[in-house]
Amino acid sequence: MAESQVWVMMGIFATVMFSVIGVLHVMTARLIRAEIGGVQGELGGQLDGLRAEMRGGFEAVHHKIDAVESRLDAKIDSIEARLTTRIDALDKDMSAATRRLMGGSDPQ
């Protein structure tokens, strides 16, 4: 082969190699994009499921807290009513004792 033919063959070889590298680069980039898109879709679905599960759990906790709050309010109201009754009775007793000590008449 003559020197010019060798240079032509080297040019063709270089062109083919650069073309193959370019095609492989494009194919690899498309494959990576497709895989990333698949992972994003899968993670998105899992995150949506997790979000729904967490919201359901938080709603259950809110309902339990509301139930405890209602029971606590009822107990506080009951204790308050009993204390009010006892304080009223104590006030009557103290009024009667004060009247007796001061020489007043006892209405009982």
LUMLO-125250 format. One record per residue: y, x, z of N, C-alpha, C, O, CB in turn. Coordinates in pm, whole numbers, plus 50000, padded with zeros to 5 digits. Last residue first. Glycine has a CB too. Example, Ala and Ser with C-alpha at 12.3 -4.5 7.8 and 13.67 -1.06 7.14 Angstrom:
497755128550708498945136750714500035129050787501145134150804499405140850572/494315131950780495505123050780496705132050780496685142450846495535113150905/
This chain:
526794187961135525364185161124524874177861239523684174661246524584197361107/529424194361175529164181861103527674178861096527314167861053529734182660962/530614204161483529624207361382529254194661308528814185061371528374213961445/534024210061570532844201661574531904205461460532364209361353533224186861565/535244241361702535314229561617534034221561629533064225961692535564233461471/535284265161835535394252761911535534240261828535904229661879536534253562002/534734288261711536154285061725536364271861800537504267961827536804284261587/531984287561697532644297961777534094294561804534614297661911532564311361706/531584266261524531074265461661531774275561752532114272561866529564267861663/532784276061293533324263861357532864262661501533624258561589532914251361279/531084297561240532504299961267533114287961336533894289661430533264303061137/528694284261185528754293361300530214296061338530544296861456528014306661269/529424270360954529034262861074529134271761197529594267261302527594257461059/529954291760785531024282060814530704274260941531574271861025531214272360695/527414303260775528524310860832529694301560867530354303460970528984321760734/525984282860643525594287160778526744294560846527004292160964524344296160773/527344281960401527334270160486526994273960630527614269160725526324259660433/526724307860309528124303960329528224291860419529104291260506528804301160194/523964305960282524524315260381525984311860411526414312860526524414329860330/523874287760070523284284060200523844292960311524154288260420521734285160196/525124303159872525714290359913525184285960050525934281160134525424279459807/523264323959857524634326959902525334314159946526064314160045525444333859789/521044309959759520994316459889522394319459944522654317660063520184329359880/522034301459510521554291659608521554297759747521994291459843520144286659571/522554326259391523654316659410523264306359516524074302859602524004309659276/519974336459381520994343059463522164333659492522684333259603521504355759393/518784318659199518284319659336519304326159428519484321659542516984327559340/520344323958970520344310459028519854310859173520414304159259519464300958944/519724350858928521114347058955521174333259019521964330959110521944347258826/517024348858868517444356158988518864352359027519174350759145517354371458966/517244334358627516494328858740516914335658870517144328858970514984330658717/518704352058467519254338858497518564332658618519214326458702519124329558375/516854373058457518164375258519518804361958556519384360658663519094383258424/514774360458316514554365158453515884367258526516014363658643513744378258453/516064355558071515544344358150515334348558295515674341058387514214339158089/516634381657987517734372358013517274360658099517984356258189518324367157881/513994390657956514854396858056516034387858090516414386558206515354410558008/513154374957742512474373857872513334379657983513394374058093511114380857868/514974384057547514964369857586514304368057722514804360657807514234361357480/514244411057530515604407457571515654392857618516324389757717516594409657456/511664408557431511874414357564513254410657617513414407557735511704429857559/512294397557180511454389957274511634395257416511754387457510509964390757233/513804418257067514424405157089513624396857189514204389957272514544397556956/511814437757054512994440057140513694426757168514134424357280513984450057072/510134425856867509654428457003510814430457099510794425557212508724440657005/511824425356644511344412756701510834414756843511074406356930510224406856612/512174452956605513344444556636512904431356698513524426556793514184441856508/509554460056539510164465456661511374456956701511564454156820510594480256640/509324446456296508434443056407509014447956540508964440856640507024449056385/511254460056147511424445756173510544441356291510984433556375511084437456047/510074485156136511344483456209511594468856240512104465556347512504489256129/507844479255978507684484056115508934482256197508874478356314507284498556114/509114471855739508264462255810508064466355956508114457956046506914460955741/510344496155677511164484255703510374473755779510894467455871511704478255572/508074511955638509004515055746509874503055779510124500155896509884527155709/506954499555412506204500255537507114502955656506954497055762505124511055528/508974503655224508604490055261507844489855393508064481055477507744483655150/508954531755215510174524655254509844510455299510374505655400511194524355135/506384536555119506754541255252507994533855303508064530155420507014556355251/506664525454863505684520054957506014523955099505914515755191504304524854921/508644542254761508914527954771507944521354870508344512954950508804521254633/507264566554770508454564754855508804550054869509224545754976509644572454797/505304561654578504914564154716506094562254811505924556854920504344578154731/506914558854350506064547954395505654549554540505664539954616504834547054308/508074584454342508924572554355508124560654405508584553254491509584569254221/505844600454301506574601454427507464589354449507594584454561507414614254429/505214591654041504254590154149504944590754285504674582554373503184600954140/507544598853899507094584953904506144582354019506244572254088506434581053775/507544626553940508664618453989508254603754000508584597054098509884619853896/505194633353808505304635753952506434627354011506294621754119505524650753982/505934626453546504794619953612504844621453762504584611953836503484625653561/508084644053504508304629553499507174621953567507424612153637508444624853355/506704668053517507734665153618508024650253621508194644453728509034673053589/505124665253287504504666353419505504663153530505164656153627503934680353439/507104664753087506184653353105505544653653243505434643253309505104653552995/508284690053120509084677753138508194665753163508484657553250509974675153015/506074706253056506664706853191507494694453219507434688953329507514719353207/505734699152788504664696852884505214696853027504834688353108503574707552868/508144708052678507804693752673506724690452775506784680052841507334689752532/507894735752726509024728252785508724713252787509014706452885510324730952707/505644741652570505604743552715506714735652784506484729552888505724758452750/506644736152316505504728552367505414729652519505134719852588504194733352302/508684755552299509014741252289507884732852348508144723352422509254737152141/507134779152321508214776252415508544761352417508674755352523509464784452381/505504777252096504904776952229505944773852337505664766652432504234790352260/507494779851897506694767551906506064766352046506084755652106505584767251796/508444806051954509334794351959508574781351975508944772852055510184793751834/506114821251910506764821352042507684809252056507704802852161507564834452063/505734815751639504724811651737505324811151876505084801751952503504821151734/508064827751536507824813351517506814808151619507014797551678507314810551374/507654854351604508804847151661508634832051647509024824551736510104851751594/505344858751445505294860251590506454852751658506254845851757505314875051628/506334854951185505254846351237505214846951389505054836651454503894850551177/508214875851176508644861851159507614852351215507954842751285508894858651012/506534898051204507564895451305508034881051298508224874651402508754904851286/505034895250966504374894951097505374891851208505084883651296503674908451125/507034898450774506294885750780505624884250917505654873550978505224885050667/507794924750836508774913850844508094900450856508494891950936509694913950724/505414938250777505964938850913506974927550934507004921551041506614952550939/505254932950503504204928050593504694928050739504404918650814502934936650579/507524946850417507434932350395506414926350490506664915950551507064929050247/506804973150482507974966950544507974951850526508384944650618509254972750485/504604975850312504404976750457505574970250529505384962850625504234991450501/505874974850066504924964250101504664964150252504514953550313503604966050022/507324998150072508044985450069507134973950106507564964350170508654983049930/505295017350064506135016250182506885002950185507054997150292507125027850187/502225004149930503465011649921504315008850044504084999250117504245008049791/498835008450000500005000050000501235008950000501275019550062500004990450121/
